[in-house]
């Protein structure tokens, strides 16, 4: 399915055939651009950036690369190819034709799901807007800006659904997506992780590895939806999301590689005086960002999640691969709960434990990334291993809310947790130190002292390619 770039709003949904919808979205477009100029990447709106732009939604040749000024980026509406006679794959409506229009009884629930997903997209742009000023290289600056423009396009994806299927309510929700602000005391973003600061590039890499990985699993679950336009929208969003995860995992890996290089060069595990970031500090950043991201999956037991599934609105990760009846009315699964000073696994109804099942998939995936970082450390001959903290560590939602659990999974008193907090989470001094390293490096092919260069460039370009043209 090719994308029509002759339109004011590029799309593959025949927007020109629906004059009312086209007019509504063209009225929303300048509000989006105003938001982008105000709260998008600071300082690089007028520079040429080597960006990829979607040209189709098929597996081959779906994107083209070239220099674009970000306000001129062709944000648009792209849905994956129509699945023909696609059937709902789970819940009470399993086997029925997928819905092309919203069943009236699910209108409010679907709107809430779409708004919550849509709210994360501009939030992450707002969180990252100052990072370009301290980029460790032009290569990394380009990757940041690519992530940002694609998060902007993902906002368009959800806004299209709101305008196309929810009437006045949808138009009002689309305006509200531009009105909320990450970190605002008065009008914050919906989910807590998207109100956290992203003050430095190590935080950015952790965010794109851990928090964007939550997005992968949420999008994959929505891609199973019985509401076909939402499913098709999310399937294409996952294509773009893969690059965001690459930026995070590969970025942390390059920080780890540089730290190991400095450790061997200077025969010390304290590399801060040599312009690097200690592995112990990297571990603390993992603890912080991973625990924040775990909360995004919600409570371990959730009637909302059960209702979404039974109604056919939101499935499981790779729903067809599950070897069960895809209704779960008689199934159970183990869920961890605190019992006194112990953490025990209890059998619970599988329908109520869908959030925990999705979190479990996420944990396995996150562990694979940490293992790849540890391979870098082992290959350097260093006796150290990064690890994920226990899933109960520093949780603010669900069974472990307000339970004091160490990274090793030990329940302790509040006093003991507070005494040892500085061992597990970045201190103010450590964050200040990492911030002090964030000096911009903008010569092609050069990199900051705390991060290793990548082994190859983007789209077969050399590492010293001018990924962002900073000369006016």
N, C-alpha and C positions, 0 to 999 in steps of 0.2 A: 504494500500500500504506500504509494508515493505521497508526499506532502505538498500541498498547493501553496507555493510561496508568492503567488501573484496577489493573494489576499492581504489586506491590512493586518489580519491576524492569521498567520500560517496555520493550516489545519488539514486533517484528513477525515473530517466528519461532515463534509458538504455544508459548511456553515453558510455559504451563499444561498442555499435553498431555504433557509429559515431566517427571514428578514427581521423578525422580532428578536430572536436570540442574537443574531449578528449585531443589531443595533445596541442591545443591552451590553454585550461584551465590549463593543467599541467605546461605549460610554465608561466602562470600568477601566479600560486600558490606560487612559491618562492618569487616573488615580494610582494605578500600579506604578507607572513611570515616576510620578511624584514621590511615592514611597521609596522607590529604588534609588532615586537621586539623593533623597534625604538620609536613608538608612542602609543603603547598599554599600559595597566596598568603598571606603574612604580614600580619596586621593588618586584613583586610577580610572575615573570615568571617561577621561579624554585621551587615553592611551590605546594604541593598537595592541590587542592581546591575541595570542595564537590559540583560538578556541575551536572546539568541535561543535558542529550544529547538526541536528538530526535532519536527514533528507528523506528517510523512509522508515518503516517500522519492521521490515523483514530482517532476517538474521545477517544477511550479507550487505555490506556497503550502506549501513543505515546512517552513517555520519560522514560529514566532510570537515576538513580542517582548513583554517585560514585566519587571517588577521581581521579582528572585529573590535570596534569600540563598544564597550558593554551596553551603553544606552541604545545602541543600534542592533543589539542581539535580537534575533527573530524568535522571541518567545511565542509559543503557540500551543495548539491542542492536538495531541497525538494519541490515538488509541491503537492497541495491538489489533491485528487482523481479526475479522469476525470469525468465530468458531463454527459457523454453519448451524447445525441443529444441536448446539451445546446443551447439555442437561445439567441440572443441579446435582452436585455430587455428594451431598450430605444432608443430615437433618430430616425433618418431617416431610420435606418436599423432594427428597432424593428421587432422581429419575424423571422428574417433571422438566419441561422445557425451561431454560433460563429466562428470566424476566427481561424484557426490553424496556418496560415501563415499571415504575415503582408500585408494588401493591400498596393500597391505601393504608392498610394496618401497619405497615413497616416504614411509613414516610418519616416519622419523627426519629426513629432509631437510626435509619440510614443517614439522615441529615446529621445527626450527632456524630456518627462514625466518620463521615466525610469532613466535617468541620474540625474534629480533633486531629485527623491526619493532616489536613490542610494547614492548620495552625503551626505545626512543627516546621513547615518549610520556610516561611519568612522569618520565623524565630531564629533559626540557625544562621541566616544571613545577618540578622541584627547582632547576634552574639559574636560574629567573626569580622565585623565591618572594619575594625581598626588593625587587623593583623597584617595587612599588606605593608603598612609602614615599617614593619620589623622583619620583613621576609628574609629567610636565610639564603635565598638564591632566586634568580629569575625563573628557574624551573619550578620551584616551590610556589612562587607567587602566581605563576600561570595555573598551577593545580588548584590553588585556593580560589582563584577567580572562576575557574571552570566549575568547581563545586558550587559556588555562589550562583552563577547564572542558571545552573540546572536545578538548584533548589527553587529559584524563581519560576522556572518552567513547571516544576511540580506543584507550585501554588496555582499556576494557571490550570493545571489538570483538574484540581479539586474545584476551582472556581467555575470551570466549564460545567461540571456536574451540578453544582448548586444552581447556576443560572438555567441550565437546560431542563432540570427535572423538579425544581422546588419553588418556582414562581417567585412571588414577592419575598417570602421567607428566605429563599436562597439568595436573592439579591442583597438582602439585609445582612445575611451571614457573610457574604463575600466582602461587603464593606467593612464588617467587623474584623475580618482577617487582616486588613490593613490598618486598623485602629489600635489593636492591642500592641504592646511593646514588651520585648524581652527584658525581664528584670524590673519592670515598672511596679511601683507600690500601689498604684491606683488601677491600672488596667493591664495586668501581666498576661503572659502567654498561659495557655490552659494547663500544660504539663510542667511539673517542677524542674525537670532537667533542662528545659528550654528557657529557664529564667536564670540559670547559672552563668557566671562570667566565663569567657574564654580569653584570658588575658595574654597568653603566650602560645608559641607554636607547639610546645610539647602538649599543652592542653588541647590544641586543635587536632593534633594527630590522635590523641586519646579519644577525643570526641568522635572523630570520623571512624575510628576503629570500633569503639564500644557503643556510642549512642546511635550513630548511623546504622550499626548492625541491628539494633532494635528495629529501626525503620525497615530494614530488609525483611524481618520476620513479620512485622505488621502488614507490610505491603503484600507479602506472599500469602498471608491469611486472607486479606481482602481480595486478592487475585483469584481466590476460589469462590467468591461470592456468587449467589444466585442472581444478583442484579448485574446483568452482563456488561453494561457500560462501565460500571465501577471495576469489574474484574479486568476488562480489557485495558482500562486506564492504568491500573496498577501493574499489569504485566509489562507494559512498556516502561513505566517508571523504574521497575527493577533493572531493566537494561542499563539505564543511566546510573542507577544507585551503585552498581558494581564498581564504577570508577571511584566513588567516594570511599568505599571500603578499602580499595587498593591504596588510596592516598593515606589513609590512617595506618593500616598495617605496615605498609612499606616505609612510611615516615618514621614510625616508632623503631622499626628495624634498622633504619639508617642512623638514628640517634644511638641505639645500642651498639651498632658496629663502630661508630666513632669513639664511644666511651671505651670499648674494648681495645681499640687501637691505642688510645692514650694510656690506658692501664698497662699495657705491655711496654709501651715506649718509655714510660716513667717508673715502671715497677711499683705501682701503687693502686689501691682501689679508691683513692680520693683524688679525682681528676679535676675537681672544681678550679684549682689554682692554675690549671693548664687549659682552661676554656671549655671543659666538658661537663657533662651531667652524670653524677654518680649513679651507678645501678640501683643503689638504695633509694635514691630520690625517684628514679623511674618507677620502682616498685610502689612507692607511695602514691604516685599519680595513677597507676593502675588501680590501686585500692579505691581511690576516690571516684574515678570515672566509671569503673565497673559497677560499684555499688549504686551510684546514682542511676545508671542505665537499667539495672535489674528492677528498680521500682517502676519503670515504664510499662512493665507487663501487667501491673496491677496486683490485686490480692490473690493469694494462692487459690482461694475458693471464691467463685464469683457467679451469682445468679445472672448477672448481665451477660457474661461470656456464654453461659449455658443457653440463654435465650437467643443470643445472636446465632449460635450454632444450630439450635433446633429449628429456628426460623429460616435457615439457609442464607443468612446475611454475611457471616464471617466464618471461614473454615479453619482447618489446621494447616500447618506448614506441609506442603506437598501432600495434600489430602488424599489423592488417589493411591499413594504408596502405602497407606496404612492398611494393615490386614485385619479389618474388623467390619462390623456392619454399617459403619459411618452414620450411626444414630446414637450410639453410646448410652442408651437408656438403661442397660443392664451392666455396664462395665464399671470397673473401679481402677484406681491407680494410687500409688503411694505418694503422700505429701508430707513434707517435714514440718514438725511443730515443736515448740519448746514445751518441755514437761519438767518443771522444777529447774534443776541444773543441767538437764540433758536435752539433746535434740533428737527426737524420735520420729520414725516414719510411720504414718497412720494411713490405712486404706480409706479412700474417700470416693464418692461418685465421680466417674471420669468426666461427666458433663460439667460438674461444678469446678473441676480442676483443670479446665482447658488453658487458663492463663499459665498455670504451672507447667503444663505439657509444652507450651510454646517457649517458656523460659528455659526449660530443659534443653530444647533444641539449640537455643541461643548460647547456653553455657558450653555445650559440646563444641559449637562453632568457635566461640571465643577462646577456648582451650587450644584449639588447633593453631590459632594465631600466636598465642603465647609460646607454644612449642616451637614455632618457626623462629621466634626471637631467641629462644634458648639454644637453638641450633647454631645461631650466630655466635653466642657466647661459648658454647662447647668447641666450635671450630677454631676459636681464638685461644683455646687451651686454658680457659678461665673457669675456676671452680665456683660457680654461682648459678642459681636458677631463679628466674622470675616465676611468679605463680599468681593465679587468681585467688582472691580471698574467698572464704566460705560464703555461700549464698545468703546466709543470715547476717553477715557483717554490715553494720551501718544502714539497716533498712528502715525506711520511713513509712512503708505501706505493708499491710498484710500481717501474717502470723508473727513476724519478728519486729513489728513496729514497737519502739521503745524497749526492746530487749537488748541488753548489752552483750554483744557477741564479738569475740576477737576474730582476726583473719583466719585463725586455725580452727574456728568453730567452737570455742569454749565460751560458755555463758559465765559472765563475771559480774561483780557488783558495779553500780554506776561510778562509785569512787575509784575503783581499780581501772575501769575503762578510761576515765578522765585522766588518771595519772599516766597512762600508757598511750594516750591518743597520739602524742607526738612521734611515737615509734611507727605508727601505722599510716598516718595521713600527713600530707605536706604541711610543714609549719609556715608561719608568715615569713620567717627568714629564708626558708628554702624557696618559697615562691618568689620572694624578692630577688634571690640569687638567680633563679632561672630567668626572671624578667630582665636582669642586668645583662644577660647574654644576648638578648634579642636586639642585636644591632643589624640594620639592613645591609645586605650584600647584593648589589645590583649590577655587577659586571658579569657579562655572559661567561659561564663556565666556572665561576668562583662560588664558594660555599662558606657558610659560617663555620666557626671553629668547633661547634658542638654537634655537627651532623655530617655524615659521610655523603659523598656524591652518589647519585644512582649509577648503576652499571650501564644504562642506556637512556636515550632521550625519548621524547614523545613522538609518536607517529613517524618513526624511523629518522627523526632529526637528531643531530649530534647533541651532546650534553651542553656544549657552549653555544647552542643556537640562541638567538635573541627572542626568547619566548614572550617577552613584553617589551615593546619599544618605548623606552622612557624618555627619549629625546623628543622634544616638541618640534 
